[in-house]
Amino acid sequence: MTAAERRERQRAERHQLIITAARELAEAEGWEAVTTRKLADRVEYSQPVLYGHFANMEAIRDAVAVECIAEMAEQLHEARQAAPESDAVRAVCTAYLDYAAAHPAAYQAMFTLPTKMKFAHAETPAPLRQAFNEFVSAFGTFNDRNAALAELIWGSLHGMAVLLKSGRIPEDAQQERLDLLITLFAKAPA
C-alpha cells in the first residue's frame, strides 16, 4: 500500500468515525446535543479536522441521513423479499414504521430536519432512490401509478411515524391504522 493510499484510507476512516459518532450522540441525546465541539471530543480530533471533512453540522446530519436511509432501504428490501407478493405492501410499511420507531434521531435526520439533499430529483442520493423503489416494487412494476401510490403511502407512513413519536396519536391503535391504510391503498382504482 502506498503512502497516498494509506492517507486516503485513514481519511475515509475518520470520515466514517465522524458520521458514526454524530449518529450515536444524536440517538443518545438528540440532535440539539450534537455540536462540533462534542463531536471533536468524541472522535478525538480537532474541530478543524471535522470541517476538513464536512462544511457544517447540516452536512454531517445529511451524511448520517444517507447512511441511515441505506440501512432502511436494505430493511425494506429484506421485508419485501421475505413476504408473499400479496403482503409486500404491508411488509414494507411495517419495516418502515419499525425503523422509524427504533431509530428516532436517525429518522429525524432522514426526513424531518433541514437538509440540502434533493428528493425526487436527478441528484437524489442512490440510497433514497433505493428506499423509494422498495415502496414502488411493493405495488408491482415501476410505472407512474405505482410511483404515485408509493409517494402517498410513504407520506402517510411518515405522518404516522411523526405523530406517534410525538404522542399525538395512541400507540395501541397503530396496527388498526396500518390495516386501514393498507386496505385503502389495496383498493385504489387502477
Secondary structure, DSSP 4 states (H G I P E B T S, - for coil): --HHHHHHHHHHHHHHHHHHHHHHHHHHH-GGG--HHHHHHHHTS-HHHHHHH-SSHHHHHHHHHHHHHHHHHHHHHHHHHHS-GGGHHHHHHHHHHHHHHH-HHHHHHHHTS-----SSSTT--HHHHHHHHHHHHHHSS--HHHHHHHHHHHHHHHHHHHHHHTTSS-GGGHHHHHHHHHHHHHT---
